[in-house]
């Protein structure tokens, strides 16, 4: 098998899901056989928004021939990763380069995990929601938009409310009685808004 590990491994983080890795080629005489390529082992150490460590699954990408760089796609935003590089010949892999740590920046969050609308009265509705399964960063707020729908399914004026990220419920007051409302709800990090979930609910007709 090859005798030495690739040197001078550098990681350039391009965005929240993509990084580029560079390395110096090993001297050909240390390959001790036919140079087949280089393997990059990389794995997520932890999410920076949730301090939970789980079973680490190492991923491997193979770059054929004498390439000295490669792209690592499909990374998770706002996470800490490690990687190392090995050279490969027909017999197997050489030693791993020292582990290199890199971090991906924040991304936009996934949609809130649920939106539930309860306790209808003449002029109010209660909203409850769950935080996104993948915050992909630090949540800064939720955005709630809603509008009335009349009997001919025409949409009325859209109202927008910004809600602090630590809230998980809200009582909407001063609504019209016996009116159907459509709600659009999403979370935000400093990067932008995530995908929204929609829900409809009706205030009651009379007490």
Secondary structure, DSSP 8 states (H G I E B T S, - for coil): ---S--EEEEEEEEETTEEEEEEE---GGGT-S-EEEEEEEEEEEEESSS--------EEEEEETT--EEEE-S--SSEEEEEEEEEEESS-B------EEEE--------EEEEEEE---SS-EEEEEEEES---S---EEEEEEEEE-TT--B---EEEEEETT--EEEE-S--TT-EEEEEEEEEETTEE---EEEEEE--S--
